[in-house]
Amino acid sequence: MSWTSAQTFCRTFYTDLTSVRNPVEAGIIQEIIGYTEVWIGLFRDPWVWSDQGDSSLRLWSADQMVWSDDSSECAAMLKNESGRWGGRNCTERHPFFCSCKYPESKQTYVKVRLNLSPSALNLNHPNVQKTLLKQMELKLIEDGLDVMQTTWLKQPDGKIFVKETP
């Protein structure tokens, strides 16, 4: 895709075109791309990251004129320059890398109180716990909650359920 099409794609389905923040990230991308030029999220206005991020990392190719008046250039990691950056016309078509930001984990704890009388159900049996957890997940989904993963919180003695004393 062109740089702007790649940016639109990344912003629609992920976060943005990738910003290369340090040599480790650059190395990971270089290892993946091998000998291919790929768009990254750097463009000339002057050179800024499309996600508005900051990075002091500079991996420009030795022959790249970094400061010029040409605002139609976008940055690509270059196949013949060991992943060093170079300006390319933004309308050229290249593969690209998107960044993904994972939402922060939100944990919710729910205390469950069960009345088992007169049942002889053993709540500490793994199959009973698994069945109860599945039923709770289905109920949460039915209530419109986004359930990623549910687990039981174990007590210090390894048990999940504790019998309350009156």
DSSP file (Angstrom, degrees, kcal/mol; ACC not computed):
  #  RESIDUE AA STRUCTURE BP1 BP2  ACC     N-H-->O    O-->H-N    N-H-->O    O-->H-N    TCO  KAPPA ALPHA  PHI   PSI    X-CA   Y-CA   Z-CA
    1    1 A M              0   0    0      0, 0.0    93,-2.4     0, 0.0    38,-0.1   0.000 360.0 360.0 360.0 162.5    0.0    0.0    0.0
    2    2 A S     >  -     0   0    0     91,-0.2     4,-2.7     1,-0.1     5,-0.2  -0.338 360.0-102.7 -69.3 165.6    1.0    3.6   -0.2
    3    3 A W  H  > S+     0   0    0     87,-2.4     4,-2.6    89,-0.3     5,-0.2   0.923 122.1  46.8 -60.5 -44.8    2.1    5.2    3.1
    4    4 A T  H  > S+     0   0    0     86,-0.5     4,-2.2     2,-0.2    -1,-0.2   0.872 113.1  48.8 -68.8 -35.3   -1.2    7.0    3.7
    5    5 A S  H  > S+     0   0    0      2,-0.2     4,-2.5     1,-0.2    -1,-0.2   0.902 111.9  49.5 -67.6 -39.8   -3.3    3.9    2.8
    6    6 A A  H  X S+     0   0    0     -4,-2.7     4,-2.7     2,-0.2    -2,-0.2   0.911 110.8  50.1 -63.8 -41.6   -1.1    1.8    5.2
    7    7 A Q  H  X S+     0   0    0     -4,-2.6     4,-2.7     2,-0.2     5,-0.2   0.920 110.9  48.9 -63.0 -43.5   -1.6    4.4    7.9
    8    8 A T  H  X S+     0   0    0     -4,-2.2     4,-1.8     2,-0.2    -2,-0.2   0.918 111.8  49.5 -61.8 -43.6   -5.4    4.4    7.4
    9    9 A F  H  X S+     0   0    0     -4,-2.5     4,-2.6     2,-0.2     5,-0.4   0.946 112.9  46.4 -59.6 -49.7   -5.4    0.6    7.5
   10   10 A C  H  X S+     0   0    0     -4,-2.7     4,-2.6     1,-0.2    -2,-0.2   0.901 113.0  49.0 -62.2 -41.4   -3.4    0.5   10.7
   11   11 A R  H  < S+     0   0    0     -4,-2.7    -1,-0.2    -5,-0.2    -2,-0.2   0.798 114.1  47.4 -70.1 -26.8   -5.5    3.2   12.4
   12   12 A T  H  < S+     0   0    0     -4,-1.8    -2,-0.2    -5,-0.2    -1,-0.2   0.910 128.5  20.1 -77.7 -43.9   -8.7    1.3   11.4
   13   13 A F  H  < S+     0   0    0     -4,-2.6    -2,-0.2    -5,-0.2    -3,-0.2   0.605 135.9   5.3-107.0 -14.2   -7.7   -2.1   12.5
   14   14 A Y  S  < S-     0   0    0     -4,-2.6    86,-0.2    -5,-0.4     3,-0.1  -0.039  95.7 -77.4-134.6-122.8   -4.9   -1.6   15.0
   15   15 A T  S    S-     0   0    0     84,-1.9     2,-0.3     1,-0.4    85,-0.2   0.704  80.9 -56.1-117.9 -56.3   -3.4    1.6   16.5
   16   16 A D  E     -A   99   0A   0     83,-0.8    83,-3.6    -6,-0.1    -1,-0.4  -0.958  69.5 -55.5-171.4 175.7   -1.1    3.2   13.9
   17   17 A L  E    S-A   98   0A   0     -2,-0.3    81,-0.3    81,-0.3    34,-0.2  -0.438  77.3 -88.9 -62.5 149.1    1.9    2.6   11.7
   18   18 A T        -     0   0    0     79,-2.5    23,-3.4    21,-0.3     2,-0.4  -0.318  33.3-149.0 -70.0 142.9    4.8    1.4   14.0
   19   19 A S        -     0   0    0     21,-0.2     2,-0.8    -3,-0.1    35,-0.1  -0.923  14.5-136.4-104.9 135.2    7.2    3.8   15.6
   20   20 A V        +     0   0    0     -2,-0.4    37,-0.2     1,-0.2    20,-0.0  -0.831  28.8 171.9 -98.2 109.3   10.7    2.5   16.1
   21   21 A R        +     0   0    0     -2,-0.8    36,-0.3     1,-0.1    35,-0.3   0.717  57.4   3.2 -94.3 -23.8   11.7    3.5   19.6
   22   22 A N  S  > S-     0   0    0     33,-0.1     4,-2.2    34,-0.1     5,-0.2  -0.961  78.0 -92.9-157.3 168.7   15.0    1.7   20.2
   23   23 A P  H  > S+     0   0    0      0, 0.0     4,-2.5     0, 0.0     5,-0.1   0.813 119.6  58.4 -60.8 -30.5   17.5   -0.6   18.6
   24   24 A V  H  > S+     0   0    0      2,-0.2     4,-2.3     1,-0.2     5,-0.2   0.949 108.0  44.9 -64.6 -48.1   15.8   -3.7   20.0
   25   25 A E  H  > S+     0   0    0      1,-0.2     4,-2.4     2,-0.2     5,-0.2   0.913 113.0  51.8 -60.5 -42.1   12.5   -2.9   18.2
   26   26 A A  H  X S+     0   0    0     -4,-2.2     4,-2.6     1,-0.2    -1,-0.2   0.913 110.0  49.5 -59.9 -42.5   14.5   -2.0   15.0
   27   27 A G  H  X S+     0   0    0     -4,-2.5     4,-2.4     2,-0.2    -1,-0.2   0.888 109.3  51.0 -64.7 -40.1   16.2   -5.4   15.2
   28   28 A I  H  X S+     0   0    0     -4,-2.3     4,-1.8     2,-0.2    -2,-0.2   0.934 113.0  45.2 -63.2 -46.1   13.0   -7.3   15.7
   29   29 A I  H  X S+     0   0    0     -4,-2.4     4,-2.8     1,-0.2     5,-0.2   0.927 112.8  51.3 -64.0 -43.8   11.4   -5.6   12.7
   30   30 A Q  H  X S+     0   0    0     -4,-2.6     4,-2.0     1,-0.2    -1,-0.2   0.889 108.1  52.5 -60.6 -39.9   14.6   -6.2   10.6
   31   31 A E  H  < S+     0   0    0     -4,-2.4    -1,-0.2     1,-0.2    -2,-0.2   0.888 113.2  44.3 -63.1 -38.8   14.6   -9.8   11.5
   32   32 A I  H  < S+     0   0    0     -4,-1.8    -2,-0.2     1,-0.2    -1,-0.2   0.912 116.3  44.1 -72.3 -43.5   11.0  -10.2   10.4
   33   33 A I  H  < S+     0   0    0     -4,-2.8     2,-0.4     1,-0.2    -2,-0.2   0.769  78.7 179.8 -78.4 -24.5   11.3   -8.2    7.1
   34   34 A G  S  < S-     0   0    0     -4,-2.0     2,-0.3    -5,-0.2    -1,-0.2  -0.463  72.1  -7.5  62.3-117.2   14.5   -9.7    5.9
   35   35 A Y  S    S+     0   0    0     -2,-0.4     2,-0.4    47,-0.1    -1,-0.2  -0.441 108.5 106.4-112.9  57.2   15.3   -8.0    2.6
   36   36 A T        -     0   0    0     -2,-0.3     2,-0.4    -6,-0.1    -3,-0.1  -0.980  66.8-124.0-132.0 143.7   12.1   -6.1    2.0
   37   37 A E        -     0   0    0     -2,-0.4     2,-0.4    41,-0.1    41,-0.2  -0.755  35.6-175.9 -84.3 133.9   11.4   -2.3    2.3
   38   38 A V  E     -B   77   0B   0     39,-1.4    39,-2.4    -2,-0.4    58,-0.3  -0.979  26.2-113.6-132.8 145.6    8.5   -1.6    4.7
   39   39 A W  E     -Bc  76  96B   0     56,-2.9    58,-1.4    -2,-0.4     2,-0.3  -0.512  31.1-172.5 -71.2 141.8    6.7    1.5    5.7
   40   40 A I  E     -     0   0B   0     35,-1.9     2,-0.7     2,-0.2    35,-0.3  -0.787  41.8 -91.8-123.5 174.0    7.1    2.7    9.3
   41   41 A G  E    S+     0   0B   0    -23,-3.4     9,-3.4    -2,-0.3     2,-0.5  -0.015  86.5 110.8 -83.4  34.4    5.2    5.5   10.9
   42   42 A L  E     + D   0  49B   0     -2,-0.7    33,-3.2    33,-0.3     2,-0.3  -0.914  37.4 166.3-110.9 132.1    7.7    8.3   10.2
   43   43 A F  E   > -BD  74  48B   0      5,-2.4     5,-2.8    -2,-0.5     2,-0.6  -0.962  39.3-100.5-141.7 161.0    6.9   11.1    7.7
   44   44 A R  E   5 + D   0  47B   0     29,-2.0     3,-0.3    -2,-0.3    29,-0.1  -0.695  66.3 121.2 -89.4 116.6    8.4   14.4    6.8
   45   45 A D  T   5S-     0   0    0     -2,-0.6     2,-0.2     1,-0.6    -1,-0.1   0.186 128.4 -41.5-167.1  36.5    6.6   17.4    8.3
   46   46 A P  T   5S-     0   0    0      0, 0.0    -1,-0.6     0, 0.0     2,-0.2   0.692 108.3 -62.6 -57.4-164.7    9.5   17.8    9.5
   47   47 A W  E   5S+D   44   0B   0     -3,-0.3     2,-0.3    19,-0.2    -3,-0.3  -0.312  79.6 154.5 -58.8 116.2   10.2   14.1   10.3
   48   48 A V  E   < -D   43   0B   0     -5,-2.8    -5,-2.4    -2,-0.2     2,-0.3  -0.956  46.5-104.6-138.6 157.3    7.6   13.1   13.0
   49   49 A W  E >   -D   42   0B   0      4,-0.6     3,-2.0    -2,-0.3    -7,-0.2  -0.646  26.0-130.9 -82.0 139.5    6.0    9.9   14.0
   50   50 A S  T 3  S+     0   0    0     -9,-3.4    -1,-0.1    -2,-0.3    -8,-0.1   0.769 109.2  54.7 -64.0 -25.5    2.4    9.4   12.9
   51   51 A D  T 3  S-     0   0    0    -10,-0.3    -1,-0.3   -34,-0.2     3,-0.1   0.348 115.1-117.8 -88.0   8.2    1.3    8.4   16.4
   52   52 A Q    <   +     0   0    0     -3,-2.0    -2,-0.1     1,-0.2     2,-0.0   0.612  65.9 148.0  66.5  15.1    2.8   11.7   17.6
   53   53 A G        -     0   0    0      1,-0.1    -4,-0.6    -5,-0.0     2,-0.4  -0.258  44.3-122.7 -75.9 166.1    5.3    9.7   19.8
   54   54 A D        +     0   0    0     -3,-0.1     2,-0.3    -6,-0.1    -1,-0.1  -0.847  32.3 163.9-108.9 146.1    8.8   10.7   20.7
   55   55 A S        -     0   0    0     -2,-0.4   -33,-0.1     2,-0.1   -34,-0.1  -0.895  28.6-161.1-159.3 132.8   11.9    8.8   20.0
   56   56 A S        +     0   0    0    -35,-0.3     2,-0.2    -2,-0.3   -35,-0.1   0.479  59.9 117.5 -90.3  -2.7   15.6    9.8   20.0
   57   57 A L        -     0   0    0    -36,-0.3     2,-0.4   -37,-0.2   -37,-0.1  -0.447  43.2-173.2 -67.2 133.5   16.5    6.8   17.9
   58   58 A R        +     0   0    0     -2,-0.2    -2,-0.0     2,-0.1    26,-0.0  -0.966  17.9 163.0-131.2 114.9   18.0    7.7   14.5
   59   59 A L        +     0   0    0     -2,-0.4    26,-4.0    24,-0.1     2,-0.1  -0.189  21.3 157.6-123.1  40.4   18.7    5.0   12.0
   60   60 A W  B     -e   85   0B   0     24,-0.2    26,-0.2     1,-0.1    24,-0.1  -0.371  48.3-106.2 -69.1 143.8   19.0    7.0    8.8
   61   61 A S    >   -     0   0    0     24,-2.9     3,-1.8     1,-0.1    -1,-0.1  -0.357  32.6-113.3 -61.3 148.3   20.9    5.5    5.9
   62   62 A A  T 3  S+     0   0    0      1,-0.3    -1,-0.1    -3,-0.1    -2,-0.1   0.828 116.5  44.9 -58.3 -33.6   24.3    7.2    5.4
   63   63 A D  T 3  S+     0   0    0      2,-0.1     2,-0.5     0, 0.0    -1,-0.3   0.364  85.7 115.9 -94.6   7.1   23.2    8.7    2.1
   64   64 A Q    <   -     0   0    0     -3,-1.8     2,-1.0    21,-0.2     3,-0.1  -0.644  61.9-141.7 -79.5 123.2   19.8    9.9    3.3
   65   65 A M        -     0   0    0     -2,-0.5    -2,-0.1     1,-0.2    -1,-0.1  -0.756  20.8-173.6 -82.0 104.7   19.4   13.7    3.2
   66   66 A V        +     0   0    0     -2,-1.0     2,-0.7     1,-0.2   -19,-0.2   0.876  66.2  53.6 -72.6 -39.5   17.4   14.1    6.4
   67   67 A W  S    S+     0   0    0     -3,-0.1     2,-0.3   -21,-0.1    -1,-0.2  -0.865  72.3 124.2-105.8 111.2   16.7   17.8    6.2
   68   68 A S        -     0   0    0     -2,-0.7    -2,-0.0     2,-0.1     0, 0.0  -0.923  65.7-111.6-149.8 175.0   15.1   18.9    2.9
   69   69 A D  S    S+     0   0    0     -2,-0.3     2,-0.9   -23,-0.0    -2,-0.0   0.454  78.5 113.6 -91.0  -0.5   12.0   20.8    1.8
   70   70 A D    >   +     0   0    0      1,-0.2     3,-0.5     2,-0.1    -2,-0.1  -0.613  37.6 176.4 -77.7 107.0   10.4   17.7    0.2
   71   71 A S  T 3   +     0   0    0     -2,-0.9    -1,-0.2     1,-0.2   -27,-0.1   0.322  64.8  81.0 -93.3   8.4    7.3   17.0    2.3
   72   72 A S  T 3  S+     0   0    0    -29,-0.1    18,-2.6     2,-0.0     2,-0.4   0.246  72.5 101.8 -96.6  14.6    6.1   14.1    0.0
   73   73 A E  E <   - F   0  89B   0     -3,-0.5   -29,-2.0    16,-0.2     2,-0.3  -0.794  46.5-174.9-103.8 142.5    8.5   11.6    1.6
   74   74 A C  E     -BF  43  88B   0     14,-2.9    14,-2.7    -2,-0.4     2,-0.3  -0.868  31.4-102.8-123.8 160.9    7.7    9.0    4.2
   75   75 A A  E     + F   0  87B   0    -33,-3.2   -35,-1.9    -2,-0.3   -33,-0.3  -0.662  35.0 179.0 -94.2 140.7   10.2    6.7    5.9
   76   76 A A  E     -BF  39  86B   0     10,-2.3    10,-1.9    -2,-0.3     2,-0.6  -0.964  34.8-116.6-130.1 150.2   10.8    3.1    5.1
   77   77 A M  E     -BF  38  85B   0    -39,-2.4   -39,-1.4    -2,-0.3     2,-0.3  -0.803  44.7-128.3 -81.8 126.6   13.1    0.6    6.6
   78   78 A L    > > -     0   0    0      6,-3.0     5,-2.0    -2,-0.6     3,-0.9  -0.604  11.7-148.6 -92.1 135.9   15.4   -0.2    3.6
   79   79 A K  G > 5S+     0   0    0     -2,-0.3     3,-0.6     1,-0.2    -1,-0.1   0.855  99.2  43.9 -67.7 -36.3   16.1   -3.7    2.4
   80   80 A N  G 3 5S+     0   0    0      1,-0.2    -1,-0.2     2,-0.1   -45,-0.1   0.333 108.5  59.6 -92.6   7.9   19.6   -3.0    1.1
   81   81 A E  G X 5S-     0   0    0     -3,-0.9     3,-1.8     3,-0.2    -1,-0.2   0.018 113.6-103.8-124.9  26.3   20.6   -0.9    4.2
   82   82 A S  T < 5S-     0   0    0     -3,-0.6    -3,-0.2     1,-0.3    -2,-0.1   0.851  84.9 -48.3  53.6  38.8   20.2   -3.5    7.0
   83   83 A G  T 3 <S+     0   0    0     -5,-2.0    -1,-0.3     1,-0.2    -4,-0.1   0.487  97.0 149.1  84.2   2.3   17.0   -1.9    8.1
   84   84 A R    <   -     0   0    0     -3,-1.8    -6,-3.0    -6,-0.3   -24,-0.2  -0.286  50.8-102.8 -63.5 159.0   18.3    1.7    8.1
   85   85 A W  E     +eF  60  77B   0    -26,-4.0   -24,-2.9    -8,-0.2     2,-0.3  -0.549  41.3 173.3 -88.8 149.5   15.7    4.3    7.3
   86   86 A G  E     - F   0  76B   0    -10,-1.9   -10,-2.3    -2,-0.2     2,-0.3  -0.989  33.5-107.8-150.2 151.2   15.3    6.1    4.1
   87   87 A G  E     + F   0  75B   0     -2,-0.3     2,-0.3   -12,-0.2   -12,-0.2  -0.612  37.4 177.4 -80.1 138.1   12.9    8.5    2.6
   88   88 A R  E     - F   0  74B   0    -14,-2.7   -14,-2.9    -2,-0.3     2,-0.2  -0.961  43.1 -88.3-134.4 152.2   10.6    7.2   -0.2
   89   89 A N  E >   - F   0  73B   0     -2,-0.3     3,-2.2   -16,-0.2   -16,-0.2  -0.445  38.3-130.1 -60.3 130.0    7.8    8.9   -2.0
   90   90 A C  T 3  S+     0   0    0    -18,-2.6   -87,-2.4     1,-0.3   -86,-0.5   0.662 104.1  62.8 -61.2 -16.7    4.7    8.4    0.1
   91   91 A T  T 3  S+     0   0    0    -19,-0.3    -1,-0.3   -89,-0.2    -2,-0.1   0.613  79.0 106.0 -86.2 -10.9    2.8    7.1   -3.0
   92   92 A E  S <  S-     0   0    0     -3,-2.2     2,-0.6     1,-0.1   -89,-0.3  -0.287  74.9-120.1 -62.1 154.6    5.1    4.1   -3.5
   93   93 A R        +     0   0    0    -91,-0.1   -91,-0.2   -90,-0.1    -1,-0.1  -0.882  45.9 149.8-104.2 125.0    3.6    0.8   -2.5
   94   94 A H        -     0   0    0    -93,-2.4   -56,-0.2    -2,-0.6   -88,-0.0  -0.966  49.2 -97.8-143.4 157.3    5.4   -1.2    0.2
   95   95 A P        -     0   0    0      0, 0.0   -56,-2.9     0, 0.0     2,-0.3  -0.263  48.7-159.8 -63.4 170.0    4.5   -3.7    2.9
   96   96 A F  B     -c   39   0B   0    -58,-0.3     2,-0.4   -90,-0.1   -56,-0.2  -0.956  17.4-123.7-152.4 165.3    4.1   -2.0    6.4
   97   97 A F        -     0   0    0    -58,-1.4   -79,-2.5    -2,-0.3     2,-0.3  -0.966  20.4-157.4-117.8 132.0    4.1   -2.6   10.1
   98   98 A C  E     -A   17   0A   0     -2,-0.4     2,-0.3   -81,-0.3   -81,-0.3  -0.782  12.6-133.5-102.1 151.0    1.2   -1.7   12.4
   99   99 A S  E     -A   16   0A   0    -83,-3.6   -84,-1.9    -2,-0.3   -83,-0.8  -0.781  15.3-158.0 -97.9 148.3    1.5   -1.1   16.1
  100  100 A C        -     0   0    0     -2,-0.3     2,-0.6   -86,-0.2   -86,-0.0  -0.994   2.6-161.3-127.7 126.2   -1.0   -2.6   18.5
  101  101 A K        -     0   0    0     -2,-0.4     3,-0.0     3,-0.0    -2,-0.0  -0.935  16.4-141.4-106.2 123.5   -1.6   -1.2   22.0
  102  102 A Y        -     0   0    0     -2,-0.6     3,-0.1     1,-0.1    -2,-0.0  -0.657  24.3-111.5 -82.6 134.6   -3.3   -3.7   24.3
  103  103 A P        -     0   0    0      0, 0.0     3,-0.1     0, 0.0    -1,-0.1  -0.327  43.7 -93.1 -62.1 147.1   -5.9   -2.2   26.6
  104  104 A E        -     0   0    0      1,-0.1     2,-0.2    -3,-0.0    -3,-0.0  -0.321  48.1 -99.8 -61.6 142.8   -4.8   -2.2   30.2
  105  105 A S        -     0   0    0     -3,-0.1     2,-0.6     1,-0.1    -1,-0.1  -0.414  35.0-161.1 -65.8 132.3   -6.0   -5.2   32.1
  106  106 A K        -     0   0    0     -2,-0.2     2,-0.4    -3,-0.1    -1,-0.1  -0.953   6.4-164.7-118.9 112.7   -9.1   -4.6   34.1
  107  107 A Q        -     0   0    0     -2,-0.6     2,-0.4     2,-0.0    -2,-0.0  -0.811   4.1-170.1-100.3 136.6   -9.6   -7.1   36.8
  108  108 A T        -     0   0    0     -2,-0.4     2,-0.5     2,-0.0    -2,-0.0  -0.991   8.4-152.8-124.9 132.1  -12.9   -7.4   38.6
  109  109 A Y        -     0   0    0     -2,-0.4     2,-0.5     2,-0.0    -2,-0.0  -0.887   8.9-168.6-106.3 134.3  -13.5   -9.5   41.6
  110  110 A V        -     0   0    0     -2,-0.5     2,-0.5     2,-0.0    -2,-0.0  -0.984  12.9-145.5-123.9 126.4  -16.8  -11.0   42.4
  111  111 A K        -     0   0    0     -2,-0.5     2,-0.5     2,-0.0    -2,-0.0  -0.799  17.7-156.8 -91.7 129.1  -17.6  -12.6   45.7
  112  112 A V        -     0   0    0     -2,-0.5     2,-0.5     2,-0.0    -2,-0.0  -0.899   8.9-167.0-111.2 131.2  -20.0  -15.5   45.4
  113  113 A R        -     0   0    0     -2,-0.5     2,-0.4     2,-0.0    -2,-0.0  -0.976  11.2-169.9-117.0 122.4  -22.2  -16.8   48.2
  114  114 A L        -     0   0    0     -2,-0.5     2,-0.7     2,-0.0    -2,-0.0  -0.902  17.3-150.9-115.2 140.1  -23.9  -20.1   47.6
  115  115 A N        +     0   0    0     -2,-0.4     4,-0.1     1,-0.1    -2,-0.0  -0.933  21.1 171.2-107.4 109.7  -26.6  -21.8   49.6
  116  116 A L    >   +     0   0    0     -2,-0.7     3,-4.1     2,-0.1     5,-0.2   0.527  19.5 154.9 -98.3  -7.4  -26.1  -25.6   49.2
  117  117 A S  T 3  S+     0   0    0      1,-0.4     3,-0.1     3,-0.1    -2,-0.0  -0.479  72.2  11.0 -69.3 134.5  -28.5  -26.9   51.8
  118  118 A P  T 3  S+     0   0    0      0, 0.0    -1,-0.4     0, 0.0    -2,-0.1  -0.879 108.8 102.4 -96.2  23.8  -29.6  -29.6   51.5
  119  119 A S    <   -     0   0    0     -3,-4.1    -3,-0.1     1,-0.1     0, 0.0  -0.283  54.4-153.4 -69.9 150.1  -27.1  -30.5   48.7
  120  120 A A        +     0   0    0     -3,-0.1     2,-0.1     2,-0.1    -1,-0.1   0.025  43.9 147.3-106.0  23.7  -24.1  -32.6   49.3
  121  121 A L        -     0   0    0     -5,-0.2     2,-0.9     1,-0.1     3,-0.1  -0.402  47.0-136.1 -65.7 131.0  -22.2  -31.0   46.4
  122  122 A N    >   -     0   0    0      1,-0.2     3,-1.6    -2,-0.1     6,-0.2  -0.796  15.7-168.6 -91.9 103.8  -18.5  -30.8   47.0
  123  123 A L  T 3  S+     0   0    0     -2,-0.9    -1,-0.2     1,-0.3    37,-0.1   0.646  82.8  61.7 -68.7 -15.0  -17.5  -27.2   45.9
  124  124 A N  T 3  S+     0   0    0     36,-0.1    -1,-0.3     4,-0.1    -2,-0.0   0.341  76.0 109.1 -94.5   7.8  -13.8  -28.1   46.0
  125  125 A H  S X> S-     0   0    0     -3,-1.6     4,-2.3     1,-0.1     3,-0.5  -0.723  73.3-132.3 -81.0 130.7  -14.1  -30.8   43.3
  126  126 A P  H 3> S+     0   0    0      0, 0.0     4,-2.4     0, 0.0     5,-0.2   0.841 104.5  51.2 -54.2 -39.1  -12.4  -29.5   40.1
  127  127 A N  H 3> S+     0   0    0      2,-0.2     4,-2.1     1,-0.2     5,-0.2   0.873 110.2  49.2 -68.5 -35.6  -15.3  -30.6   37.9
  128  128 A V  H <> S+     0   0    0     -3,-0.5     4,-2.6    -6,-0.2     5,-0.2   0.924 112.4  48.3 -67.1 -44.3  -17.8  -28.7   40.1
  129  129 A Q  H  X S+     0   0    0     -4,-2.3     4,-2.4     1,-0.2    -2,-0.2   0.906 111.5  50.1 -62.2 -42.4  -15.6  -25.6   40.0
  130  130 A K  H  X S+     0   0    0     -4,-2.4     4,-2.1    -5,-0.2    -1,-0.2   0.912 112.1  47.0 -63.6 -43.1  -15.2  -25.8   36.3
  131  131 A T  H  X S+     0   0    0     -4,-2.1     4,-2.2     2,-0.2    -2,-0.2   0.914 112.9  48.6 -66.1 -44.1  -19.0  -26.1   35.7
  132  132 A L  H  X S+     0   0    0     -4,-2.6     4,-2.2     1,-0.2    -2,-0.2   0.910 111.2  50.5 -61.8 -42.8  -19.8  -23.3   38.1
  133  133 A L  H  X S+     0   0    0     -4,-2.4     4,-2.4     1,-0.2    -1,-0.2   0.904 109.8  50.0 -63.4 -41.6  -17.3  -21.0   36.4
  134  134 A K  H  X S+     0   0    0     -4,-2.1     4,-2.3     1,-0.2    -1,-0.2   0.907 110.4  50.2 -63.8 -41.9  -18.7  -21.8   33.0
  135  135 A Q  H  X S+     0   0    0     -4,-2.2     4,-1.9     1,-0.2    -1,-0.2   0.884 110.8  49.8 -63.5 -38.3  -22.2  -21.0   34.2
  136  136 A M  H  X S+     0   0    0     -4,-2.2     4,-2.4     2,-0.2    -2,-0.2   0.909 109.2  51.5 -66.8 -42.0  -21.0  -17.7   35.7
  137  137 A E  H  X S+     0   0    0     -4,-2.4     4,-2.5     1,-0.2     5,-0.2   0.933 109.9  49.6 -59.1 -46.8  -19.2  -16.7   32.4
  138  138 A L  H  X S+     0   0    0     -4,-2.3     4,-2.4     1,-0.2    -1,-0.2   0.887 111.1  49.3 -60.9 -40.1  -22.4  -17.4   30.4
  139  139 A K  H  X S+     0   0    0     -4,-1.9     4,-1.8     2,-0.2    -1,-0.2   0.901 110.7  49.8 -66.5 -41.3  -24.5  -15.3   32.8
  140  140 A L  H  <>S+     0   0    0     -4,-2.4     5,-2.5     2,-0.2    -2,-0.2   0.905 112.8  47.0 -64.1 -41.3  -21.9  -12.4   32.6
  141  141 A I  H ><5S+     0   0    0     -4,-2.5     3,-1.8     1,-0.2    -2,-0.2   0.908 109.8  53.6 -65.3 -42.4  -22.0  -12.5   28.8
  142  142 A E  H 3<5S+     0   0    0     -4,-2.4    -1,-0.2     1,-0.3    -2,-0.2   0.844 105.3  55.0 -59.8 -34.3  -25.8  -12.7   28.8
  143  143 A D  T 3<5S-     0   0    0     -4,-1.8    -1,-0.3    -5,-0.1    -2,-0.2   0.393 125.0-104.7 -81.9   3.9  -25.8   -9.5   31.0
  144  144 A G  T < 5S+     0   0    0     -3,-1.8     2,-0.3     1,-0.3    -3,-0.2   0.644  71.3 143.7  86.9  15.9  -23.7   -7.8   28.3
  145  145 A L      < -     0   0    0     -5,-2.5     2,-1.0    -6,-0.1    -1,-0.3  -0.665  55.0-120.2 -90.1 146.2  -20.3   -7.8   30.0
  146  146 A D        -     0   0    0     -2,-0.3     2,-0.7     1,-0.0    -5,-0.1  -0.748  33.2-167.9 -85.4 103.4  -17.1   -8.4   28.0
  147  147 A V        +     0   0    0     -2,-1.0     3,-0.1     1,-0.2    -6,-0.0  -0.847  20.5 164.3-101.5 113.0  -15.6  -11.5   29.5
  148  148 A M  S    S-     0   0    0     -2,-0.7     2,-0.3     1,-0.3    -1,-0.2   0.887  70.6 -14.8 -89.4 -50.2  -12.0  -12.2   28.5
  149  149 A Q        -     0   0    0      2,-0.0     2,-0.4   -12,-0.0    -1,-0.3  -0.969  57.5-162.0-157.2 136.0  -11.1  -14.8   31.1
  150  150 A T        +     0   0    0     -2,-0.3     2,-0.3    -3,-0.1   -13,-0.0  -0.968  16.7 165.3-122.7 142.4  -12.5  -15.9   34.4
  151  151 A T        -     0   0    0     -2,-0.4     2,-0.3   -18,-0.0    -2,-0.0  -0.955  36.9-104.6-145.0 162.8  -10.7  -17.8   37.1
  152  152 A W        -     0   0    0     -2,-0.3     2,-0.6     1,-0.0     8,-0.0  -0.709  29.2-129.3 -87.8 143.2  -11.2  -18.7   40.7
  153  153 A L        -     0   0    0     -2,-0.3     2,-0.2     7,-0.1    -1,-0.0  -0.845  27.7-140.3 -91.5 120.1   -9.2  -16.8   43.3
  154  154 A K        -     0   0    0     -2,-0.6     6,-0.2     1,-0.1     5,-0.1  -0.576   7.2-127.9 -86.2 144.3   -7.6  -19.4   45.6
  155  155 A Q    >   -     0   0    0      4,-3.7     3,-2.5    -2,-0.2    -1,-0.1  -0.336  37.5 -95.3 -77.0 166.0   -7.3  -19.0   49.4
  156  156 A P  T 3  S+     0   0    0      0, 0.0    -1,-0.1     0, 0.0    -2,-0.1   0.789 127.2  56.4 -56.0 -27.8   -3.9  -19.4   51.1
  157  157 A D  T 3  S-     0   0    0      2,-0.1     3,-0.1     1,-0.0    -3,-0.0   0.416 121.7-107.5 -85.6   3.8   -4.8  -23.1   51.8
  158  158 A G  S <  S+     0   0    0     -3,-2.5     2,-0.2     1,-0.3    -1,-0.0   0.294  81.6 122.3  91.8 -10.6   -5.4  -23.7   48.1
  159  159 A K        -     0   0    0      1,-0.1    -4,-3.7    -5,-0.1    -1,-0.3  -0.500  49.6-157.4 -85.6 155.9   -9.2  -23.9   48.4
  160  160 A I  S    S+     0   0    0     -6,-0.2     2,-0.4    -2,-0.2    -1,-0.1   0.835  76.0  52.8 -95.8 -44.3  -11.5  -21.7   46.5
  161  161 A F        -     0   0    0     -6,-0.1     2,-0.4   -38,-0.0    -1,-0.1  -0.769  63.9-165.3-101.6 140.1  -14.6  -21.9   48.6
  162  162 A V        -     0   0    0     -2,-0.4     2,-0.5    -3,-0.1     0, 0.0  -0.984  22.5-125.1-123.7 131.6  -14.7  -21.2   52.4
  163  163 A K        -     0   0    0     -2,-0.4     2,-0.2     1,-0.0    -2,-0.0  -0.631  27.0-132.7 -77.8 124.5  -17.6  -22.1   54.6
  164  164 A E        -     0   0    0     -2,-0.5    -1,-0.0     2,-0.0     0, 0.0  -0.524  13.4-135.5 -76.4 143.0  -18.8  -19.1   56.4
  165  165 A T              0   0    0     -2,-0.2    -1,-0.0     1,-0.1     0, 0.0  -0.823 360.0 360.0 -97.9 138.6  -19.4  -19.5   60.1
  166  166 A P              0   0    0      0, 0.0    -1,-0.1     0, 0.0    -2,-0.0   0.499 360.0 360.0 -67.9 360.0  -22.7  -18.1   61.6
